[in-house]
Amino acid sequence: MLFEQIQSNKRKTIVLLVAFIIFVAIVGAAVGYLLWRSLEFGIIAGIIIAVIYMTIMISNSTSVVMAMNNAHEITSSDQSPELWHTVEDMAMVAQVPMPRVFIIDDQSPNAFATGNNPQKSAVAATTGLLSTMNRSELEGVIGHEISHIRNYDIRISTIALALSAAITFLVNMGSNWWLWGSGDRRDNNREGGGGLQIILIVFSIVIMILAPLAAAAVQMAISRNREYLADASSVALTRNPQGLISALEKLGRARPMKDVDSASAALYISNPLKNKQHLFDTHPPLEERIARLEKM
Amino acid sequence: MTLWIIIAIVVVIAFVWIVTYNGLVTARMRTQEAWSQIDVQLKRRNDLIPNLVNTVKGYAKHESETLEKVTRLRQDVAAAANPQEAMAASNELSGVLSGFFARAEAYPDLKANTNFNKLQEELTNTENKIAYSRQLFNTTTATYNTKLQSFPSNMVAKVHHFQPSEFLQVPEAEKEVPKVEF
């Protein structure tokens, strides 16, 4: 059943990618129309920007992400036997290669995984996680992270993030329309402002207003679904829902992390910033995650 | 025309047969791989046990019986002729060890010994790995056995004499919390 879920994840990635690219093209067309009165030019510009963003983000190496989160690598089991052995166990049952292991010096318990494929992945845990969790809770958390790696969740969220960043960039460009639009207004006067043109302008403005919101909401919805899936996969690995449940309860009571890179916040198992919003949450509420686990 | 249709059908059947056969071989190989994972951990634990026995000897006088039992079971695991026998001895050994580690809390000198603490983490790690690799073995066994029973791979399996793989039992003791006596 899990295997089918993973297959469907991979299919969804492709569908998501295509849909998001079409979305970028539509936004590009709207911006292009407003700025240069050219749909085609806007579409091409939009796609070029999206490709640039994706290349930058996918090539953003593990070392860079880890450095941004002040994580240091451990390379042998002696440096942190419990963490190292748990990662080894989970990687073995999940049948993925052993990821690199990092530790973050922070009293708040948390963990995240990164890497665009299982061959180049890494897991990081805070010192707070190691001191507050017992073995079965730690297994639950690490199982969740290893599941992200095996389900290719990091690649999906990276692509979603890149595309929504590209959309934001396009919209920012388009919103300067009033400033740069002088040349176009001369065009308008010459053509006498046809009805179709007005409709296209209004349509473009509406798209520009809604696009960033829609992109962010889709991106966050994807991220939340991935969290549920990773929780379920973790239990499939450890066969022990109670471990993850009590780990999530402990995470819920913890203080926010003191020094966290906000761009990486979505990667962590529980929101490290502890800020409260809903539509744009990257993580489902912990209570809801616990409730779903208790039903398993 | 009919000749071509017959040829096409034969080619398709041969292709499906080859693909199915290869699938069965892969599934069987995965169960063997999973077993070798367990075997590595059993050997590792057997290497750790003499160390444990030597460390504990001086500290816990009342545990001589436990240590003898551990030593005997260790030999049983090493001497086992097949996976089922090895796992039966191993399960008993796991139970004895986890009972011992629970009682070890009552020996402060032993708890203060860094060598003992290191051994305890190593053995806990090995026990966890045995449990997880057994889980992996049973998963791969289930996949393989399903292939042996489902159509059309069951026909290929019968012709080429593929034997089903046996599941490893999860010991009842593992579900119980070890008793702690003071």
Interface residues (C-beta under 8 A of the other chain):
Chain A: P81 E82 H85 E88 D89 M92 V93 Q95 R135 R239
Chain B: Q37 E121 E122 T124 N125 N128 K129 Y132 S133 Q135 L136
